[in-house]
């Protein structure tokens, strides 16, 4: 399974979770979600608020029942993604 996180950043710098998306196509042609991410980048915002969850982080998310730990994983992924994109990477 490939999981993607969609998020928005407010003008005040607050990050808002928009959606968690199973990014695997129905026929399993995109098991790592890269085709979905490429499609998402084709939108007007160029996918700036989208990040794929790496397999090891997805395993941690699936293994925990602690909401605080799950939130920390998501926040870490979003903040790292945002930092890279704001730096032009």
C-alpha positions in Angstrom: 0.0 0.0 0.0 1.2 3.5 -0.8 -0.1 6.2 1.5 0.0 9.9 0.7 -0.7 12.9 2.9 -2.4 16.0 1.6 -2.0 19.1 3.6 -2.5 22.9 3.5 -0.5 25.6 5.1 -2.4 28.7 6.3 -1.0 32.2 5.9 -0.2 32.0 9.6 2.0 29.0 9.0 -0.4 26.5 10.5 -0.4 23.1 8.8 -3.9 21.5 8.3 -4.3 17.9 7.4 -6.6 17.6 4.4 -6.6 13.9 3.6 -4.8 10.5 3.9 -4.9 8.9 0.5 -4.4 5.3 -0.6 -2.3 6.2 -3.6 -2.2 2.7 -5.2 -4.1 2.3 -8.4 -6.9 -0.3 -8.6 -4.8 -2.6 -10.8 -1.7 -2.2 -8.6 0.3 -0.6 -11.4 1.6 2.0 -9.0 2.6 0.1 -5.8 4.8 2.9 -4.5 2.5 5.8 -5.3 4.9 7.6 -7.6 2.4 7.8 -10.5 -0.2 9.3 -8.2 2.4 11.8 -7.0 3.3 12.7 -10.6 -0.4 13.2 -11.4 -0.8 15.3 -8.2 2.2 17.5 -9.3 0.4 18.2 -12.6 -2.2 20.4 -10.7 -2.0 24.2 -10.4 -0.3 24.0 -7.0 2.2 21.5 -8.4 1.5 19.1 -5.6 3.2 21.3 -3.0 0.8 20.0 -0.2 1.4 16.3 -1.0 3.8 13.8 0.4 4.2 10.1 0.1 4.6 8.2 3.3 7.8 6.1 3.2 7.3 2.3 3.8 9.1 2.3 7.2 6.9 5.3 8.4 3.8 3.6 7.1 4.7 0.5 9.1 5.1 2.6 12.2 1.8 4.2 11.6 0.1 0.9 11.1 1.7 -0.6 14.2 0.7 2.1 16.7 -2.5 2.6 18.5 -1.3 5.8 20.2 -2.9 8.9 18.6 0.0 11.1 19.8 2.6 8.9 18.1 0.5 8.8 14.9 0.2 12.6 15.0 4.0 12.9 15.6 4.8 10.7 12.5 2.4 12.7 10.3 3.8 16.1 11.6 7.4 15.0 11.0 6.7 13.9 7.4 4.8 17.1 6.6 7.3 19.4 8.2 10.2 17.6 6.4 8.3 17.8 3.1 7.5 21.4 3.5 11.1 22.3 4.4 12.4 20.6 1.2 9.8 22.3 -1.0 10.3 25.8 0.5 14.0 25.4 0.0 13.3 24.8 -3.7 14.0 21.0 -3.7 
